[in-house]
Amino acid sequence: MSRIHWPDEDIPLKEPVELEIGFGRGDFLKRIATLNPHITYVGVDRSWGSVKRAYKRLKDLKNVHLVWGDVWPFLMFGARGVKFHRVFSLFPDPWPKRKHRERRMFSPDFWRLLAVRTKEDAHVSVVSDEMFFVRWAYDNALSTGCWWGYVSETNRRFGTKYEEKWLKEGKRVHQAVLIKDGECDFRIPETTLRIPKLKSVRMELKPGDYPLGGGAYLSVKEVVVSREGDRMLIRAVVSEGPLLHKVWFVLYRKGATWYLKPSDFSRYFPTEGLQRALDLLSSILGG
Ligand SMILES: C[S@@+](CC[C@H](N)C(=O)[O-])C[C@H]1O[C@@H](n2cnc3c(N)ncnc32)[C@H](O)[C@@H]1O
């Protein structure tokens, strides 16, 4: 493995490719990648601690690629050249409380997106100590009409940290196995960003929350203006369904024209929500 990837990177991958979502310490990835050197493995985890630990374990394996980030943008924008043959998610956070339900990964929309990014007849295994969670993931998959499968208790051992933990506590391991059964529609809200140009500006913007329409929000956290008054930096978060863009927008002047764009050191994806944020900011700053 050469280095760790961003979720929106176009990683060149040799098929067949399998995916593990939330690899934690990387125990399972190490085991299957060692057993199957002819298969390429991609692991995605949003915790930097997990990525660091797993990288130490996996760095000598040539058929493994690690992605640091959320699986939603990865499936929307990353490694678009391939479709996955198998997908594993072992002991994902079940978020048992009702009010946290929307944080759970395997919603109907997530299954639709998975169907777009997987091969015909692909298998997805969702494994958990929580039967209610496995059942919830399974019901959501079936509700999309593009997956079929089964739910069962399993004696298969994956050798991960959380599996060890739950078995020690005397819990059982359950799985939902889903097989792709046709194509599904999932629209990725991608667009080519238009950079607003302004003839004049008002260097005033209040931190706060601004609705963007289409279920997206702009939250302005901090505004910094240069002493000369010719540059403004805006630290903001744009939330757009499951996507979070963490952006420093920069407003600057070139000749007689002002430009507003996301700075190069931000983590953002080129989507309709981000375009709405640019348009709203330019309408406020353009007076
Ligand atoms: C409970 S741990 C399980 C780790 C490992 N699979 C195991 O069995 O020990 C859940 C893992 O999923 C990762 N995770 C949770 N939500 C994620 C998301 N939306 N995208 C990527 N990784 C995620 C967490 O960072 C964490 O490492």
The ligand as an ORCA input file, in Angstrom:
! r2SCAN-3c Opt
* xyz 0 1
  C     -17.976     -0.180     16.236
  S     -16.630      0.081     15.193
  C     -16.330     -1.525     14.473
  C     -14.918     -1.666     13.938
  C     -14.560     -3.068     13.361
  N     -15.347     -3.368     12.181
  C     -14.722     -4.131     14.397
  O     -15.577     -5.023     14.210
  O     -13.979     -4.090     15.390
  C     -17.366      0.982     13.841
  C     -16.336      1.570     12.880
  O     -17.030      2.146     11.762
  C     -16.509      3.427     11.475
  N     -17.598      4.215     10.866
  C     -18.790      4.536     11.445
  N     -19.546      5.241     10.597
  C     -18.827      5.368      9.441
  C     -19.061      6.018      8.192
  N     -20.213      6.664      7.960
  N     -18.091      5.954      7.246
  C     -16.918      5.305      7.486
  N     -16.645      4.684      8.659
  C     -17.581      4.710      9.623
  C     -16.039      3.960     12.816
  O     -15.036      4.957     12.679
  C     -15.493      2.694     13.487
  O     -14.133      2.460     13.186
*
